[in-house]
Amino acid sequence: MNPMTPTAVLHELTQQIEEQQILLTAKDRNLYEEIIIGSVGKAIRNRIHRARSWVDEMDQLMKQRNTSSGLKLSLKWEPLERGNDNELDTTDLVDLLMLDANRMDDEQIEKVITHFRTKISQAKEEAQKEDEVLRKYIYSQLDYRSWFEFKLEHLKGDRTNYTELTDRKFNVLSGGEKAMAMYIPLFVASYSRYSDANADAPKIISLDEAFAGVDDANMRDMFHLLTDMGFDYIMTSQVLWGCYDTVPNLAIYQIHRPKDTDIITLFHYRWDGESKILMD
């Protein structure tokens, strides 16, 4: 009913688009502040705090190991570098997320918003490219575990500084040192999984041919580590008894089968931390 020239229509539509864009930007910012910096940011903060505490605890347990060759291990959880100029380095991002939201100024808030806006734009592009659900990619972008990487470092001999245990450096270790370099991180990883369980949940691990290739002094220290971590364990071995002063108590069953006879005899022993006793 009100004829308009194409130029006037274009001007009207352009103005409405700009107004809508301003409105969407304001709502977008409020959404990011409420979710990313608020509820989601708080959850990420708590998880990173917990992960850092766990890494520090595991690092101390590793460094306390008294191996016969002097090999010591250390665990690091290092942030990755940013992917592009619109993103923050993980170090800077984590430092900002660690702040109380009420203490962040406008510039800091804008940095966090720009970072996650870029990440979510990437998630949209990946979802469209792979024809997948967007939620899956957003979860991936917000997964704080992908912002870091674990590094296993070692110290040996007269060295005073820990260096990364690369494949090349691992290959020149002795057989016993290689075994220790594998056992300790595996126990640490198991401990990590159990740390999410209830306080009264059993922490049980099982090992077949336990500590094969590890000398007696290092076996003693491995049992010390298991005790420190609060593990219960079931192990089989041809030579291992587990009677070390680092083991508070142990049930031992020796299987006796001479010359492959059809009869198997079980000898039950108990270790109390000081002596091995044959049970009736």
N, C-alpha and C positions, 0 to 999 in steps of 0.2 A: 504493500500500500504506500510505501515511501521509496520511490525509485532513487537509486544511487548510482553514481558512475563507478566503473571498475576501480578507478584510482582511490575513490573514497572508501569503497568496500575493503580494498587491500589495506588502507591505512587503519581502518576500524579493526580488522582482524589482527593486524600486526600489533596494535595497541593492546588488544585483549590477550594475545599470546604473551606479551611482555608482562602484563599484570598477573596472568596465571603463573608465569615462570617465577616471578617474585614471590607469589603466594606459596608455590610448591617448594621453593628454596627455603623459605621460612619454616614451613612444616617439616621439610627434610631435615633442617638443622635441629629443630625441636626433637624429632624422632631420634636422631643420632645422639643428642645430648642425653635423652631419657634412657635409651637402650644401650648404646655403646659405652658411654661414659658412666651411665647409671647402673642398671641391673646387670647387663652383660659384663661391663667393665669391672664391677665388683666381683663377679664370679671368676673372671680371668685373674684378677688380682689375688684372690684367695688361693687359686690353684698354683699360680707362679710362686707365691710365698711358700706353699707346701712343698712344691717341687724343689725349690732352692734349699729348703731345710733338709729334705731327703738327700739331695746331692752332697751337701756339707757333711751329713752324718755318714754316708757311704764313703766319702773321700777320707774321712778320719779313720774309719774301720780299715780301709785299704792301706793307708799309710802306717797303721799300727802293726801290720803283719811283719813278723820277724823271720824272714826266709833265710835258709842256710846260705844262699849265694849273695844275699844282700839286695836282691831285687825288690823294689817297692813300686807300687802302682798308685795312680791318682786319677780321680774321675772329675772331668770338667763338663759343664753345661753352658756352651757358648752361644751367644746370639748370632744370627745370620745377618749378612748385609742386605740392604734394601734392593728391590728389584728395579725401581725406576725413580726419577726425580720427584714424583708426586707422593712417594711413600717415605716413611720414616725408617731409619735404621732400627733394628730390633732393640738395641740398647736404649735409644732415645724414646721409642714407643713404650717400652716397659717402664722406663723412668717416669714418663708422664702418667701411665696407667696406675703406677704405684702411689701417685698423689691422691689426696682426698679431692673429690670432684668439686667441693665447695672452695678449695684453695687454688683451683686452676684459673688463670686469667683468659681473656678472650683469644689471645694469640695461641696459647697452648691448646685450648679447645678446638680452635680452627685447624691446627696441625693434625690433631687426632681425627677430626671429622674428614679432612681431606684424605688422610691415609686410608681410612676404612671406606670412604666413598670410592676411591680408586680400586680397592680390593673387591668391593661388591660389583663394580662395573666389570671387572675381570671375571667375576663369577657368572655374571649374566652372559658375557660373551662365550665363556666355556660351556655353559648350559645350552645355549642356542646352537653352538657348533656341534656338540655331542648329542643334542636332542634329549637332554636329561632334565630331571627336576632341579629347579634353581636352588631349593633348600639344601640339597646335597653339597653344592659348591660353596654356598654361604657358610655351611658348617665347616667345610675344609679351610676356608679363608680365616675363620675365627678360631680355628684350633691352635691354641698357643704352642702346642708341642712342635708344630711345623716351623715355628719362628726360631727354634734353637737346634743345635746338634750336640750330641755327646762326643767327647774325645777322651780316649784312654791314654794316659801318659805314664812314663816309667822313669825310674832312677836306678842306676846301678854303678857299683864301683866307687871311684873317687869323685864322681860328678856331684854337683851341688844343686843343679837345676833339673826339674822334670822336663822331658821332651816327649812328643807324641810317639806312641808305639805304633809305627807304621808297619805294613806287611814286610818291608825289607828288614827293619830292625827286629821284628818278631822272628823271622827266619834264621837269624844268627844266634838266637837264644838256645840254651841247652834243652834237652828233652824235658827235664824236670821244670825248668823255668817256663817253657811253653805251656806245660800242664797247669802251672800256677797261674799264668796269665790268662788261661781260659776258665779255670775253676772259680777264681775270685769274682770276675764280672758276672758269671752265671749265678753264683750265690747272691750277688748284689741285686741282679734282676729279679730273682725269685723273692727276695726280701721285699722288693718294691711292690710286687703283686700282692703279697700277704699283708702289706701295711694298710691296705684298704679294708681288710677284714675286721670283724669284731675282736675286741680284746681277748675274748675267751675262745676264739676259733683256733683249731689245731693248725700248726705250721709244720707240715710234713713234707719231706723230700725223700726221694729214693735214688740210689746210685748202684748201678751194676758194675762190677770190677772197679770199685771205688778207689780213687787216687792212684790209678795205675801209672807207673813211671815217676811217682813223687817219692822223694827220700823220706826217711823216718822223721827228721827234724821238721820238715815242711808238713808232713801229715799231722804232727802235733799241733802246728799252727793252724792248719785247716779246721781241725776239731775245735780249736779255740775260737775261730771265726764263727763256726756254726753255733757254738754256745752263746757267744755275744749276740748273735742275731735271734736267739730264742728258738732255733729249729729243733724239731724232732726228726729222726731220720731212720731209714731202713737201708742197709748196705749189704752187698755181697762182695766177697773177695776170697782169693786163695791164700793170702798172706796177712791181711789186715785184721788185727784184733781190736784196735781202738782203745787200748789200755794206756791212756795218757793222763797226766795230771791236769790237763785242760778239760777233761771229760768228767763231769760230776757223777754220773751214773750211767750204766749201760747194761743191756741184756744181750748176751752172746750165745749163739747156737753153733756148735761145731758139728758138721756132718761127717760121719766116719763110715766109709764104705771101702773096705780093703779088697783089692784085686777085683773090682767090679762084681762083687757078690750081689745076690738079690736082697741082702739084708742091709738096712741102713740104720745106724745108731746115732742118736742125737745126744750130744753132751751140752748141758745147759750151764752157763757160767753167769755170774753177776760181777760187774766192776763197780766199786763204790767210790772211785776217785783215788784210791790208794792201793787196793789189792783186788785180785781176781779170785773169786770163790766158786768152786764147783757146787752146783745145787743138786739136791737129791731128786 
